[in-house]
Amino acid sequence: MATQNCWGDTHDYDFVNLVDELNRYLRLKATPIGMKRFKTEDDMNEIPRLRRPDPSQKLAMDQVVGQCRWIGWTLGITYDNLMGAQCGAVVGLHPKDEEWLSGNQMNGVWYGTLEDSAAHQKAMACASHGDYEAIAVSPLTSGRLGNPDICLIYATPGQMITLINGLQHMDYKKLDFTCVGESACADSWGKALQTGEPSLPIPCYAERKFGGVQDDELLIALAPSYLPKIVKGLAALSKVGLRYPIPNHGIQKSPLESIAKSYT
């Protein structure tokens, strides 16, 4: 049964079928997951079979996402479960207050001056603060979140460009992505929670060290309403022979023979 997400979307998506189709066309190795914010912690606690972290253990948001996509857990948190304001601000559980914007924490670590560090903080896309006090992640196929606010799909570069080709097959739109460097979750789930638009980052050091993101992986975050369009586009591309995995034609042979199989 569908529930409304933050975009007012109450459509009853068949996430089991959508994920099956994504796996059919892209051969994903990690579980596509959903992320949803809740006005109150009590609202979140109504999710069936919800796991809550040990309150004595402070997590990175990367780990929350990683436990869901690799282990398959449905996990719910509040700001108290997170390691600090950097994680909390991206998902809207902590304000972008004066201390957060100052850049003090990253000065001399990721950035060479306080001015550079503050500029980085200012550049980060974050979900709105004050509307929600809890957030949960769950595999899309579990159905436990109803309609999530956003979906997260991890894929290799070859899988990802094929996914984007499917997204752009109809109603073409150029996609622009951002890169804040470290804290790249602001370019993915932060930006997607802010806009609902497809958001693709280069996963950062923290996502790889703490979230289990692999060297060959990219991530796209987007509202669930995009998934049927992607699957439809992938099916259309497959019909004309444009499929993943992409076979290597060879660097010394004319491409005309291969191209002729897709183009008239």
Buried (B, 14 or more C-beta within 10 A) or exposed (E): EEEEBBBEBEEEBEBEEBBEBBEEBBBBEBBBBBBBBBEEBEBBEEBEEBBBBEEEEBBBBBBBBBBBBBEEBBBBBBBEBBBEBBBBBBBBBBBBEEEBBBBEBBBEEBBEEBEEBBEBBEBBBBBEBEEBBBBBBBBBBBBBBBBBBBBBBBBBEBBBBBBBBBBBBEEEEEEEBBEBBBBBBBBBBBBBBBBBBBBBBBBBEBBBEBBBBEEEBBBBBBBBBBBBBBBBBBBBBBEEEBBBEEEEEEEEEEEEEBEEEEEE
